[in-house]
Amino acid sequence: MTKDVFEKERIRLTPENGFDLVGIDYFADSDNQLYFVEHFEMYQDALNAKKDRKNQDDYFILYKGTGGEYLYR
């Protein structure tokens, strides 16, 4: 996945409010490698869900910052 494609996918999947857990599908075409897993209202709940996954490095938590910037962890 190129950096530009990753950025577009990340922006497309970032929620207006709360936190979305998304995963990476390494076998999908490059425009659809990120997929929605679950939405959370609290960051700690999203983090716990990520920690419960077998391969934590294959998941991101997407959210908007206070200035409207698109963030992930």
N, C-alpha and C positions, 0 to 999 in steps of 0.2 A: 504494500500500500504506500503510495507516494505521500509526501507531506501535505500537498495540496488537497488530495482526495481525503486524507485523514481529517484535515481541518474542516472540510465541507460536511463530512459525515458527522463529525463531533458537534458542529453547530446545529445541524439538522436534528440531532437527537437530544440536545440540551433542553431541559424543561424551563418554562418561565418561572416556576416556583418549585421548591423542593429539590430533590436529588434523584437522578436516574442511574441505576446500575446497568451498564451495557457490557456486552462481551465481544470478543473478537473471534470471527469465524475465518480461520486461515485458508479454508477451502472454497470460500465464496469468491465471486468476481470482485475485483478491486474497488468497485463503487458501492458494494454492500457488505463489506467485511464486519462492520459494527452492527450489532443487533441489540434491541431493547430487551432487558431482562425483567426489571421491576422498578416501580417508583416508590420513593420514601419521602415523608415530610421532614424527617430529622436526619442529619448527617450521620449520627452515631448508628442509627438503624441500617443505613446503607453500608456503612463501614463493616458492621457485624455480618451483613449478608455477603459482602465481598470476602471476608475472612472465612466464612463457612464453605466457600467454593474450593474445589480440589486444587485448581491451578489459579491462584490469586492474581498472577501476573497477566492473565488473559482477560481481566475485567477492569473497568474504569468506573469511577463515580463522576457523573457530569452534573454541573450546576452553574448558575449565573452568579457572578459576584455582585457586590453592592453598586458598582458602577456600570452594570450591564455587560461586563466582559464574560466571555465563555471560558470556564475553568474546568479542570479535571484533576483527579488524583487516582 
